[in-house]
Amino acid sequence: MFKVIGKTPEGLNVISGVYQFYETFGLPLDLLCEELFKKNYVPAWDDFYMAAAKAGIGHSKIMSRIQEVISARRHPCQKIV
């Protein structure tokens, strides 16, 4: 389901498919992101946004979900926004 599509300057693997996993399994996005980071992965937020938009989710709701994850200070996923 996940596909490595690049690396961050810090050497973390950037992956696509996070929205599909999030919607399929219902794992809270912040928890999913933390688990991915432990395994040296971070979401490709642009891919997340596009997949959510394609599923009919509005801009404000998508951005709210992303912001909830990255708003915590020092959260691992904020490095790639």
Secondary structure, 3 states (H helix, E strand, C coil): CCEEEEECCCCCEEEECHHHHHHHHCCCHHHHHHHHHHCCEEECHHHHHHHHHHCCCCHHHHHHHHHHHHCCCCCHHHHHC
